[in-house]
Amino acid sequence: MDSNEFNNQAQPLSSLIKREPVVISPNASVREAAALMREQGVSCLLLQTGDSLVGIVTDRDIRNKAVAAGLDYNDSVLHIASKQPITIDAQATVFEGLLMLTQHNIHHLPVMQGARVLGVITATSLMQTHNASPVAVANDIRSQHNVDGLVKATANTSELQHSLARADASAYSIGHIMTAITDGVTIRLLELAHQQLGPAPVPYAWVAAGSQGRGEQTAKTDQDNCLILDNAYEPALHGEYFNALATFVCDGLNACGYVYCPGDMMATNPRWRVTLAQWQAYFARWIDQPDPKALMLTCVFFDLRCVAGTHDLLDNLRQNFAAKAQANGIFQSFMVGNALGHKPALNWLGNLDWNAAKKHPKSINLKHNAIVPIVDLGRVYALAEGGSAVNTLDRLSQASQHIAISHAGAHDLRDTLAYLSKLRIQHQAQQTAAGQAPDNYLRAHELSNFEKSRLKHAFKTIVGLQEAVGTRFGAQRLA
């Protein structure tokens, strides 16, 4: 994959819109809708009241919901339309557009510029125009009919990351693309599970945590996930179903290279497969009694993002625990103290502190001693301000709009995170090219003296902002 191929997939969706959307009144008949589709040569129509989008009807809707169902063709087209359709912003990328089509299993996606519909994109048009690596992988995942097929479809994700790095994609873009692939695999596994098990007996949300939740994955990693179940869930009636669902998906992810979480923070663990009310009780206890384990669990499960299912379940949970965390200064203080325990790799003289262990000699762990301290700071800012962002760069941008961090501090920290993440990706790409398994250990010999000086400066930037946040929140640590 070269830079031109990547740029095609990173370009905004607005650049692909070639015609105005074809609009019809919600009061029009099914017959009139079919005639307008034929006349205009389109496969969908947008239903609008004034300037407001109220629905979308496709050729499949007419075929499946009208013709096959024997509907009176003089009935309102609104009866067969998808109301309040999923939309996407015009500045979203081509890859993000295909991802949304894949995630929601739809074929038409209205592109919005503010409140105005700019046009409609389809999966077919995207694939015809952009058939290179990430888009092709996403489409390949969508088309698989069993776990073995998904294993083959995801076999070269490390090479894909290498290609993206070679094309000089940003770490932010690469993180979103690699996460999107994990999301796609998860969604397809859930669909395959439903084919075997039948529909879920109560609503649920399949939720990603950790780096997948933040949209910051690199190549394949371990899985962190959980299930939020509707409060109508009854273990005796529904427990067997959701245990089977979680087992199928987590086993499938492991087969695809997203290995089981060493800490067992997965939906297969009954503790992380509970109702919304139980999740709310978890967070209430963790926030009110911030012992070391509670702080660790809060860090893991604060970075949640709904991958599939009923998104409102996570929205309700997030609103509940975000309000509690923002109102509890003591909890925030302990969270800051916990975060400050993760230090950049500098020694007491302010020089780079290279690992002396035999397993990874003369190295720095770019995940734990470089990126995690910034992730922790972003989480603290989000907790303090009640921010909705989950991705660390987005959290830093959001925090700078309030008082959590100055614009200059946020800018410095974003640049530092972008630099360190890119360094990590380049390191892993070099390992992949050499036929080695990618890791997080950057060796001293991989850097020039200038690069070492830049790395030291990046670490000092983190330390400075850690000291600032510690002073502001009066960090407390648990014995």
Salt bridges, closest charged atoms under 4 A:
ASP61 OD1 - LYS65 NZ 3.47
ASP168 OD1 - LYS422 NZ 2.96
ASP183 OD2 - ARG305 NH1 2.86
GLU191 OE1 - ARG188 NH1 2.69
GLU216 OE1 - ARG214 NE 2.73
ASP303 OD2 - ARG214 NH1 2.94
ASP303 OD2 - ARG379 NH2 2.70
ASP303 OD1 - ARG395 NH1 2.88
ASP376 OD2 - HIS342 ND1 2.47
ASP376 OD1 - ARG379 NH1 2.91
ASP415 OD2 - HIS411 ND1 3.32
ASP439 OD1 - HIS427 NE2 2.79
ASP439 OD1 - ARG443 NH1 3.29
GLU446 OE1 - HIS427 ND1 2.95
